[in-house]
Amino acid sequence: MPDSNTGTSKKIYQLVHELYAKAGLLKKNENGRYDLRAHSLRKFYKTEMKNLRVDNDYIDYFMGHTIDTYHDIQSKGIEHLRGIYAQANLAIASQPKLTPREMLEKMVRSMGLDPGSVLNKEALAEPHRIHATPPQREEEEMRLLTRAFVDYVIEQVKRGPDIPGPRNSALPWWGRWDLNPRHPPSLSSTGIFTRS
């Protein structure tokens, strides 16, 4: 007796493949296979749900996997599961196009700095500076934010390997400064661990 799911799976594959083609996403790799396949959606879903901090057991359940806790999860009821899914707030949306200024501010924020504070600090350092036009002001602020970013990167490069690494590093104990007794870390005046 033929498996009824085989026909359904094939139809889903064809539908997804057609949608990829309509969107212009299909490209063949060097092996002649498509880089983007129907299974890519499952991988994307699992990765995104993990990034949204959803418990692995729930993710596997939502994906249709049979797991040890399957009946425990199922017994919580559909409303509970809908709540977990809704709380994850998984959405596929195009990212807005950022202006160069917005992109630079995002980079500065990623370093733990506040772009407004960087600009205020510079404004207080040079209170006499006057800008004739808004584009001149914008250009000056972009220059200041770029300088803050570059200064941060240079500082990190100068520190080199003294930047604390993760405690679950794959390095053997003798290669990790935090576990090697020959290189005990010390707290610098900036509050960052460094080698003695």
C-alpha positions as CSV (number, residue, x, y, z in Angstrom):
1,M,0.0,0.0,0.0
2,P,1.5,3.4,-1.0
3,D,2.3,6.0,1.6
4,S,-0.3,8.8,1.5
5,N,2.3,11.3,2.8
6,T,4.6,10.8,-0.2
7,G,2.1,12.5,-2.6
8,T,1.5,15.4,-0.1
9,S,5.3,15.9,0.4
10,K,5.9,16.0,-3.3
11,K,3.1,18.6,-3.8
12,I,4.6,20.7,-1.0
13,Y,8.0,20.5,-2.5
14,Q,6.7,21.5,-5.9
15,L,4.7,24.4,-4.4
16,V,7.7,25.7,-2.5
17,H,10.0,25.3,-5.5
18,E,7.6,27.3,-7.7
19,L,7.4,30.0,-5.0
20,Y,11.2,30.2,-4.9
21,A,11.3,30.5,-8.7
22,K,8.7,33.3,-8.8
23,A,10.7,35.2,-6.2
24,G,13.8,34.8,-8.2
25,L,15.6,32.9,-5.4
26,L,16.6,29.8,-7.3
27,K,20.3,29.5,-8.2
28,K,22.2,26.3,-9.0
29,N,25.5,25.6,-7.3
30,E,28.6,23.9,-8.8
31,N,27.0,20.4,-8.2
32,G,23.9,21.4,-10.3
33,R,21.7,21.4,-7.3
34,Y,19.7,24.4,-6.0
35,D,21.2,26.2,-3.1
36,L,17.7,26.9,-1.7
37,R,15.5,23.9,-1.3
38,A,12.2,23.2,0.5
39,H,14.2,21.8,3.5
40,S,15.9,25.2,3.8
41,L,12.6,26.5,5.3
42,R,12.8,23.9,8.0
43,K,16.4,24.8,8.8
44,F,15.5,28.5,8.8
45,Y,12.5,27.9,11.1
46,K,14.6,25.9,13.6
47,T,17.5,28.4,13.6
48,E,15.2,31.4,14.1
49,M,13.2,29.7,16.9
50,K,16.5,28.9,18.7
51,N,17.6,32.5,18.3
52,L,14.3,33.6,19.8
53,R,15.1,31.5,22.9
54,V,12.3,28.9,22.4
55,D,13.0,25.6,24.2
56,N,14.4,22.9,21.9
57,D,11.7,20.4,22.9
58,Y,9.0,22.8,21.7
59,I,10.8,23.5,18.5
60,D,11.1,19.8,17.7
61,Y,7.5,19.3,18.6
62,F,6.4,22.2,16.3
63,M,8.5,20.6,13.5
64,G,6.7,17.3,13.9
65,H,9.6,15.4,15.4
66,T,8.8,12.6,17.9
67,I,10.9,13.3,21.1
68,D,11.0,11.9,24.6
69,T,8.8,14.7,25.9
70,Y,6.3,14.6,23.0
71,H,3.4,13.5,25.2
72,D,4.3,15.9,28.0
73,I,4.3,18.8,25.5
74,Q,1.1,17.6,23.8
75,S,-0.7,17.3,27.1
76,K,-0.2,21.0,27.8
77,G,-2.9,21.8,25.2
78,I,-3.1,23.7,22.0
79,E,-3.6,27.1,23.7
80,H,-0.4,26.7,25.7
81,L,1.5,25.8,22.5
82,R,0.0,28.7,20.6
83,G,1.0,31.0,23.4
84,I,4.7,29.8,23.2
85,Y,4.6,30.3,19.4
86,A,3.1,33.7,19.7
87,Q,5.5,34.8,22.4
88,A,8.4,33.9,20.1
89,N,7.0,36.4,17.6
90,L,8.7,34.8,14.6
91,A,8.2,37.0,11.6
92,I,9.8,37.1,8.2
93,A,10.0,40.7,7.1
94,S,12.4,42.6,4.8
95,Q,14.9,44.7,6.7
96,P,14.5,48.4,6.1
97,K,17.2,50.1,4.0
98,L,19.4,52.0,6.3
99,T,21.0,55.3,5.4
100,P,24.8,55.5,5.8
101,R,24.3,57.5,9.0
102,E,21.9,54.9,10.5
103,M,24.3,52.1,9.6
104,L,27.1,53.9,11.2
105,E,25.0,54.6,14.4
106,K,24.1,50.9,14.5
107,M,27.8,49.9,14.3
108,V,28.7,52.4,17.1
109,R,25.8,50.9,19.2
110,S,27.1,47.4,18.6
111,M,30.3,48.4,20.4
112,G,28.3,49.4,23.4
113,L,28.5,53.2,22.8
114,D,25.6,55.6,22.5
115,P,26.0,57.7,19.3
116,G,24.2,60.6,21.0
117,S,26.8,60.6,23.8
118,V,29.7,60.4,21.4
119,L,28.3,63.5,19.5
120,N,27.5,65.4,22.8
121,K,31.1,64.7,24.1
122,E,32.6,66.1,20.9
123,A,30.2,69.1,20.9
124,L,31.2,69.9,24.5
125,A,34.9,69.6,23.5
126,E,34.5,72.2,20.8
127,P,31.6,74.4,21.7
128,H,32.6,77.2,19.3
129,R,32.1,74.9,16.2
130,I,29.3,76.3,13.9
131,H,27.8,74.5,10.9
132,A,26.5,76.7,8.1
133,T,24.2,74.1,6.6
134,P,22.5,70.9,7.7
135,P,24.6,68.8,5.2
136,Q,27.7,70.2,6.8
137,R,26.5,69.3,10.3
138,E,25.6,65.8,9.0
139,E,29.0,65.4,7.4
140,E,30.7,66.4,10.7
141,E,28.6,64.1,12.8
142,M,29.4,61.2,10.4
143,R,33.1,62.0,10.7
144,L,32.9,62.0,14.5
145,L,31.0,58.7,14.6
146,T,33.4,57.1,12.2
147,R,36.4,58.3,14.3
148,A,34.7,56.8,17.5
149,F,34.3,53.5,15.6
150,V,37.8,53.5,14.3
151,D,39.3,54.4,17.7
152,Y,37.4,51.5,19.3
153,V,38.6,49.0,16.6
154,I,42.2,50.2,17.0
155,E,42.0,49.8,20.8
156,Q,40.7,46.3,20.5
157,V,43.5,45.4,18.1
158,K,46.1,46.8,20.5
159,R,44.7,44.7,23.3
160,G,45.1,41.6,21.1
161,P,44.8,38.3,22.9
162,D,44.3,39.9,26.3
163,I,40.6,40.2,25.6
164,P,38.8,37.7,27.7
165,G,37.5,34.7,25.8
166,P,34.5,32.6,26.5
167,R,34.8,30.2,29.4
168,N,33.6,27.3,27.3
169,S,36.4,27.7,24.8
170,A,37.4,24.7,22.8
171,L,41.1,25.4,23.5
172,P,42.9,22.9,25.7
173,W,43.5,24.1,29.3
174,W,47.1,25.1,28.7
175,G,46.1,27.4,25.8
176,R,43.5,29.2,27.8
177,W,44.8,32.1,29.9
178,D,41.8,31.8,32.3
179,L,42.8,28.2,33.3
180,N,46.6,28.2,32.8
181,P,48.3,28.8,36.2
182,R,51.4,30.2,34.4
183,H,49.3,33.1,33.1
184,P,46.9,34.1,35.8
185,P,44.6,36.9,34.8
186,S,44.7,40.2,36.7
187,L,42.1,42.9,36.8
188,S,43.3,46.1,35.0
189,S,42.3,49.6,36.0
190,T,39.6,49.5,33.3
191,G,38.0,46.4,34.9
192,I,39.1,44.1,32.1
193,F,41.0,40.9,32.8
194,T,44.5,40.9,31.4
195,R,47.5,38.7,31.6
196,S,50.2,39.5,34.2
